[in-house]
Amino acid sequence: MVNKHRINLTLVYFLAFTIVSSVLAFHIIVKAYDSFDNTELTYAVNQ
């Protein structure tokens, strides 16, 4: 019983860590993308 509970807790921690890592990576990518000069891309999208 204890082992099963521990496995479930580990799985929950792993999922939480994965979600947090994904969110952080997404924010880093967006921040890096915003730091670039993307006027050409904006022009292409507006066309």
C-alpha positions, 0 to 999 in steps of 0.5 A: 500500500505504501509503495503504491502511494509512493509511486503515485506521488512520484508520478505526480511530482514528475508530471508537475516537474514536466509541466513547470519545465514546459512552461519555463521553456515556453517563456524562455523561447517567447522572450528570446523571440521577442528580443530578436528584430523580427520586423521582416516576419511582421511585414510578411505576416501583415501581407 
